[in-house]
Amino acid sequence: MNPGPEGPAGFRPGHRTRAGELGTWWSAVTADGRPGGALRFSPESVADPAARRRLAGVVTADLGFARGGRSGLLPVADLVAAGDDVWLLTAEPAAPTLADLLSEPPTAHGPGPGGAAAVLVETAQTLLALHAAGLAHGALHPGTVVVAADGSALLAERGLAGALRGRPAAPEHDVAAWASLATELAARWAAPYPEAAGLLERAAATASARGLAQARDVLLAGRDLLPDGFAGRDRLAEAARRRPAEATLPPGPVPGAPLPDEGGIATLLPAAAGGGRAGGDESTVLGSGSGAPAETEAARIWRGGRDGSSGAASRGRRASRGRVRRGRTALASVIIALMVVAGVLVWLFREPADPGTPLAVTGVQVTAPKKPQGCGTTVRITGVLSTNGSAGRIRYQWRRSDRRTPTEQTEEVEAGRTSHEVTLLWTVRGDGDFRGTATLRVLSPLPKGGKLQGRASFTYRCTS
């Protein structure tokens, strides 16, 4: 049995590559056998240590963005160095891209105007969330929009070009790039449908004149202009599935693979970055909450009803639902008002921690699944750190019973919360029985002469 990864962050390179502006993308297989991706930066672009530090800062920001409950970016697993090489590892494939789909001749079964609109709505929403979080993409074009297996549009290479060149990305560049993308999709996927093409072109013009939020809402409000039968994401998913897929690789190294073994790999991410570190079956989940702009009613309609039919029947259903919603509005308003009053009362009568009181950790609790885990399982082990409610930094470590070296982590906690959850993900593969024990130990702050730790165990059983 093999309870640990065999390569950097558990990744093994695949056989497919594509050239990009920043280097070469490789297909890859993650520690638990799922398809992933690996970007090998061109050596000259990462020769400067300052460029590597800027890359690490960008990737750390992406990890924080994703941990805040926000999606829309191609998920990053780690940023690692192997000698003179620097690799960005992603937890999902980085292909096909929108450029790949646009390179194919238009067909009746292609993404069409509905697919174009779906890409534009989702990328606009992701960009708006990035801008609200103080971030920007900086290199939006068809080659940096990945179409996932479910047809969703994920932005790749966020901020990387700016980090390598020492020029931070700017939101206004994203808006101009999105408008250009909308114009291109109108010409390529919506040309046979004048009304749909006009809708995409209006969205492009609106983005340039009034911003992304208004442009997105133009698309959502005009979805009845899209031809019947175009289901947006469904067409994109079909197009993505038609692209050649990377088969799951058997155990063992790939001949000629450029990635060395685990001993030659070092993560470039700081400890506080959490989940993106070598040994990708471990990650710490920090905090929650979203800085994304509020989703409009039109956006909710798009998300919830994009697979439904359009036209008179759909408008009739919306009218009937509208009558039901109006009947609920008064009750919902009363409930919200009561919740607001309750929140104010809790705030007024709470007992806040003295701002001058140092942070203290008062307890540690660790839990693991009680039922035996099956073949190829990623086990989630949860730790809860209890504090006195002050703000500060907690240093702690996870120690796995199958490894000698613990993994140290850091979490910044805010005042007013007395319970903080951290997570260890432990992947076990292969045949046999295995009992794993995870120990969570607080390093600081500690009571004088004290020791704070907790542990939990799980059982793995696999016979093939």
Helices and strands as residue ranges (DSSP letters): G 8-10, E 12-19, E 23-29, E 35-41, G 43-46, H 49-67, E 76-82, E 85-90, H 98-102, H 112-132, G 142-144, E 145-147, E 153-155, H 160-165, H 171-189, H 194-210, H 212-221, G 223-225, H 233-242, G 262-264, E 266-267, G 271-273, H 297-305, H 312-349, E 361-367, E 377-387, E 392-400, E 407-413, E 419-428, E 432-444, E 453-462
